[in-house]
Amino acid sequence: MKKSDRMESFVQRLEAGRAAGSFDACYLGYFECFNTQRYYEAHDVLEHLWLKDGRQAPDYAYYKGLIQLAGGFVHLRLHHLHPDHPKHGRRLHPARRLFLLAKANLAPYGPSYLGLNLEQVLSLCRQMIGRLEQSEFAENPWTPETAPSLSLPNR
């Protein structure tokens, strides 16, 4: 099954389970994937919404920031799994870059947006950036046991 078909099937499953009046299924799916350490899928499912709404949407940079946040964790997870791999072993710098971009895109939305406590998310970005820089990119701050979780109230 192609990636686009898998994503469409996932989005349809999310839509079927979504309560009336709640957030978009792709938005909810992002948190489901992120919190189960499926960062690549979190990126993909939110990208589905981000691309659908387009650059003119008021949430464009917000979604982009969340996608970049997931992308940063994609890099950290792959580095953790394969630290000696020629490609994956060099993922700490790109992770930092994505956390910086995520922070820049999310900060303008205030302390909370679309049910998400952005102060916690921005703090997470700063923490990951700081730990990477402090170790001079010698240590990966992510482990499966310490993986962050993002939550929306009333979910």
C-alpha positions as CSV (number, residue, x, y, z in Angstrom):
1,M,0.0,0.0,0.0
2,K,1.4,3.4,-1.0
3,K,2.0,6.1,1.7
4,S,-0.8,8.3,0.4
5,D,-3.2,5.4,0.6
6,R,-2.1,4.5,4.1
7,M,-2.5,8.1,5.2
8,E,-6.0,8.4,3.6
9,S,-7.1,5.2,5.4
10,F,-5.7,6.5,8.7
11,V,-7.5,9.9,8.3
12,Q,-10.8,8.1,7.5
13,R,-10.4,6.0,10.6
14,L,-9.8,9.2,12.6
15,E,-12.8,10.9,11.1
16,A,-15.0,7.9,11.9
17,G,-14.0,8.1,15.6
18,R,-14.1,11.9,15.9
19,A,-16.8,13.4,18.1
20,A,-19.0,16.0,16.5
21,G,-17.7,19.5,17.1
22,S,-14.3,18.4,18.1
23,F,-11.0,19.3,16.4
24,D,-10.1,18.2,12.9
25,A,-9.3,14.5,12.8
26,C,-5.9,15.2,11.3
27,Y,-5.1,17.5,14.2
28,L,-6.2,14.8,16.7
29,G,-4.3,12.2,14.8
30,Y,-1.1,14.2,15.2
31,F,-1.3,13.9,19.0
32,E,-2.2,10.2,18.8
33,C,0.9,9.5,16.7
34,F,3.2,11.9,18.5
35,N,2.3,10.4,21.9
36,T,3.0,6.9,20.7
37,Q,6.4,7.9,19.3
38,R,5.3,7.6,15.7
39,Y,6.8,11.0,14.9
40,Y,7.0,10.5,11.1
41,E,3.3,9.6,11.0
42,A,2.5,12.6,13.2
43,H,4.3,14.8,10.7
44,D,2.4,13.1,7.8
45,V,-1.1,13.3,9.3
46,L,-0.8,17.0,10.2
47,E,0.8,17.8,6.8
48,H,-2.4,16.4,5.3
49,L,-4.3,19.2,7.0
50,W,-1.7,21.8,6.6
51,L,-1.5,21.3,2.8
52,K,-5.3,21.1,2.5
53,D,-5.8,24.5,4.2
54,G,-3.0,26.3,2.3
55,R,-0.7,29.2,3.1
56,Q,-3.5,31.7,3.6
57,A,-5.0,29.8,6.5
58,P,-4.6,31.5,9.9
59,D,-3.2,28.2,11.3
60,Y,-0.6,27.7,8.6
61,A,2.5,28.6,10.7
62,Y,1.0,26.8,13.7
63,Y,0.7,23.5,11.9
64,K,4.1,24.0,10.3
65,G,5.6,24.4,13.7
66,L,4.0,21.2,15.0
67,I,5.2,19.4,11.9
68,Q,8.7,20.7,12.5
69,L,8.5,19.6,16.2
70,A,7.6,16.1,15.1
71,G,10.4,16.2,12.5
72,G,12.9,17.1,15.2
73,F,11.9,14.0,17.1
74,V,12.0,11.9,13.9
75,H,15.7,12.8,13.8
76,L,16.3,12.1,17.5
77,R,14.5,8.7,17.4
78,L,16.4,7.6,14.3
79,H,19.7,8.6,15.8
80,H,18.8,6.8,19.0
81,L,18.0,3.6,17.1
82,H,21.0,3.7,14.8
83,P,23.7,6.0,16.3
84,D,26.5,4.4,14.2
85,H,24.7,4.5,10.9
86,P,26.3,6.8,8.3
87,K,23.2,8.9,7.9
88,H,21.3,8.5,11.1
89,G,24.4,9.1,13.2
90,R,24.4,12.7,11.9
91,R,20.9,13.7,12.8
92,L,21.4,15.8,16.0
93,H,22.2,19.0,14.1
94,P,19.1,18.7,11.9
95,A,17.0,18.0,15.0
96,R,18.2,21.2,16.6
97,R,17.4,23.2,13.4
98,L,13.9,21.8,13.4
99,F,13.3,22.6,17.0
100,L,14.5,26.2,16.4
101,L,12.1,26.5,13.4
102,A,9.2,25.0,15.4
103,K,9.8,27.4,18.2
104,A,9.8,30.4,15.8
105,N,6.6,29.2,14.1
106,L,4.7,28.4,17.3
107,A,5.7,31.4,19.5
108,P,3.4,34.0,17.9
109,Y,0.3,31.9,18.7
110,G,0.5,32.8,22.4
111,P,0.5,30.7,25.5
112,S,-2.3,28.4,24.2
113,Y,-3.7,27.7,20.8
114,L,-6.3,25.2,19.5
115,G,-6.4,23.6,23.0
116,L,-2.6,23.1,23.2
117,N,-0.5,24.6,26.0
118,L,2.2,26.2,23.8
119,E,4.2,27.3,26.8
120,Q,5.0,23.6,27.4
121,V,5.7,23.0,23.8
122,L,8.1,26.0,23.6
123,S,9.7,24.8,26.8
124,L,10.2,21.4,25.2
125,C,11.9,23.0,22.2
126,R,14.2,25.0,24.3
127,Q,15.0,22.0,26.4
128,M,15.9,19.8,23.4
129,I,18.0,22.7,21.8
130,G,19.8,23.3,25.1
131,R,20.6,19.7,25.8
132,L,21.9,19.2,22.2
133,E,24.0,22.3,22.4
134,Q,25.3,21.7,26.0
135,S,26.6,18.2,24.9
136,E,28.0,19.8,21.8
137,F,25.9,17.4,19.8
138,A,27.6,14.4,21.4
139,E,24.5,13.1,23.3
140,N,21.0,12.5,22.1
141,P,18.5,13.8,24.7
142,W,15.7,11.5,23.5
143,T,15.0,8.0,24.7
144,P,11.8,5.9,24.4
145,E,11.5,6.0,28.2
146,T,11.7,9.8,28.4
147,A,9.8,10.6,25.2
148,P,7.6,13.7,25.7
149,S,3.8,13.6,25.4
150,L,1.5,16.4,24.2
151,S,-2.0,16.6,25.4
152,L,-5.1,18.6,24.6
153,P,-7.5,19.3,27.5
154,N,-10.8,17.4,27.6
155,R,-9.5,14.5,25.5
